[in-house]
Amino acid sequence: MSDTFEEKEVAVELRFQPKPKDIDEDIAWAQINGDVLRSLERPRPLYWVIFFGSLALFLWGVYCEIYQYNTGLGVADLENPQVWGLYIATFIFWIGMSHSGTLLSAILHIMHADWRKPIYRFAEAMTTFSLMTAGLFVLVHLGRVWQFYYVVAYPNERWTWPNFSSPLVWDATAIGSYLTTSVIFLYFGMIPDLAICRDNATGFRRTFYRALSIGWRGTDRQWSNFRVTYLTIACLLIPLAVSVHSIVATDFAVSQQPGWHTTSFPPYFVAGALYSGCAAIITLFIILRYTFRFEQYMTIPILEKLCKLTFAISMVWTYLNFIEYAAVWYGTDEFAKQSLIYRATGDYAWWWWSMNILGSVVPFSLTLKRLRTNIPVMLVVSILLNLGMWIERFMIVTPTFAHGYYPWTWTQGWWPNWVQVGIVLGSFGWFNMLFMLFCKIFPSVSMYEVKEMVYHRRLPRKNLKPLPAEG
Amino acid sequence: MSLDNLTSNWSKLRVKRPQPDQYKDAPYKWGMVIDLDACTGCNACTAACYAENNLPVVGKHRFLKGQAMHWLRIERYWGEGTESTQEFPERGAQFLPMMCQQCEAAPCEIVCPVGATHHTPDGLNSQVYNRCIGSRYCSANCPYKVRYFNWFNYPESAWPSPLEQQLNPDVTVRSKGVMEKCTFCVQRLTEAKDRARTEKRTVRDGEVLTACAQACPTSAIHFGNMADSSSAVARMWKAQQVELSADRQAKDDQREIDEQQGKTDGVLRGYRVLEQLRTYPSVVYLERIRSSEV
């Protein structure tokens, strides 16, 4: 009985070419520990180049922010119709970037996509840090940042509440809960790995990891509780992720300005968020793979799967982008139509067209196997895609101000000055700095889940016995 | 707000504006009529507004950047074509004084995260400087772009000594990072209402004027209490058949009838700016009578 079963299976296997494996199944568990723990020790010199470059950018951003804080927002060349500038555009960009971490770590976890296992940890860290960066932009943007807590619904002696009909209040609530949940999720998923770090570290590091691993011993009971809790947080996180960017979209959709007043904005924003996030994951994937010598874990087949995912999402974004234009074009709102024409032919025409080309045409390079398995090409393409998505956010915010309802306030283009650009660059520095620090202090590849992958693959076929029949 | 209210009917929590007959029994509803036919574009109203409301003069450089703080601005519009090819260059520009329209369904009010801008019982769209955190969402959503932000700490620089002596003591000097806009000279209204209350009466028509209405040499700006049906402003609204809370005005119907009959100029000339957005402004503009045929 069992013999015929095995023969059949062999025959089935021979008919198909074996797929390239995500991870080489011959890696020993001790080697996985060793490789990942080595990333906490001594990286390639490129790591320090990126780290100190980011630190310098961050310090420059801090300088610009101090100047702006002391003198007033006027130094950023904001003016009457252009009251938001780059800050809100970049805020949307960073919120959007956070979504793909959740896609990889929570959604694909529930869907049992095994290939996410070596790469979800750093993606989840990217979520946390980009949300923190987005939060900073809210503060940079406010005129009286020292009173930002007025937006939060907290009980106080005067019974003054925020205005619950304002999307900014929804924003503050949604971003706050998303950030909290993703920090918990990131930390919680890391506990078994922190225990491995604890067992291999000495001195103050051992104390540090011991405190963080909160008594993880790897007993059966701990594992079963861990699995259930991890799955629960993942399920909680998914609706939060979708709602956060939908709410950011309502900042625009709720207002009645031409070019913003569109009901398709929430799904459009979520698609754009996943898109830019996936592109950012590819960039960080390539950087980590090189700096920490993760070639065995961040493999080309995984990169290919990431690229396919990015391409699928880019097509969703292209479709939603197109129907947004089509709805305006065939609609009856003359102001919105004028606003669209202004985007395509006015002062920002170059930017608008480059956004559409970068966002909708460049991703087709991901369909070519030769290109998507070529790491330098993918580094460039992923950065280009993110550039396109940043311009998309700029194109949502700025032209509406420049060409709104009231002709008297129309401007002949408006361009950000060095203070705004400095703060935006500083935010990239801040994000990279935090991310690089994270990868140096915490295991950026999930050791226990890579072991699971290897374990399942290594199970010899002969041991797979059919379950005994009931009774 | 009781728990009952929360559980039974959520729509009660939402205040719809404008409510029908909202100001029927209210003592005050401030409104304005601006006769564009009388406006000469002399900018006296703007100057009066600067003096009355402690507006900082920002200087040429910042003005050109668009950081001016004029709550009331005179807009110039030229006829079709360029200056050399337009129809009647000798008649010059047409002017439109633009200030906060004190909308009944104000787009700024629903989006302010902290409720710093809200509706007062006498129909003003008020701005609470202490509460404002400077998110500038109100300005982003204002179709008229009549909200002005304190980009710098103007009290430091705009009135070097002894110029601070000229400041109006009844009006707050706004600090860095808050939004401000035309208030219909709320300090004057409050004072007039207080005086009337002491004398146990309501404010009489013409007893209180905004600074711009007071300064206008041609009386193009009319200001008054629309809740008082005998006031000049209420009568002008009525004569133009403009209703505060109506989506479609008699003028629009009149125009259709006129077009059918082949008339080009209607009798009614009152309109509200960007009325189709359903903001229900409290300011009515009267079209210029002079047209190309005259």
Interface residues (C-beta under 8 A of the other chain):
Chain A: T71 G72 L73 G74 D77 L78 E79 N80 P81 Q82 V83 W84 H141 L142 G143 R144 V145 Q147 F148 Y150 V151 T160 W161 P162 N163 S165 S166 P167 L168 V169 A172 D251 V254 S255 Q256 Q257 F401 G404 Y405 Y406 W408 T409 T411
Chain B: R14 R62 K65 G66 Q67 A68 R73 E75 M98 P107 I110 V111 C112 P113 V114 G115 R131 C132 I133 G134 S135 R136 Y137 S139 A140 N141 P143 Y144 K145 Y148 F149 N150 W151 F152 N153 K176 G177 V178 M179 L274 L277
